[in-house]
Amino acid sequence: MNQKLLENSERIEHAIGLILENALLKTGKSYYDKVSKKLQKEGLVFSDSYHKPEVLKKILSKTYGKSQTALRKEVTKELLDFAAGKDTTHFMAIINK
């Protein structure tokens, strides 16, 4: 993979991780902790969700149930604000199914 593309991918991963953490913390520390622990059980951290959005989707569904819609909207809004042309389309499509 081209070094520049790799660096861009890593920046997007990092940004997604931060956006997810921020959105969860806005919801409440207990939700953040629950999702963090479930990701860790899968051997993942928040930034890994970029490459494994289906795992995050499953965790959010189990943790939030139907109320995950508000969280997904918040994450999507922040990602759109951040993305401005960056390749987050696949990630957003998976978590918003």
Helices and strands as residue ranges (DSSP letters): H 3-27, H 29-41, G 46-50, H 53-64, G 65-67, H 68-83, H 89-95
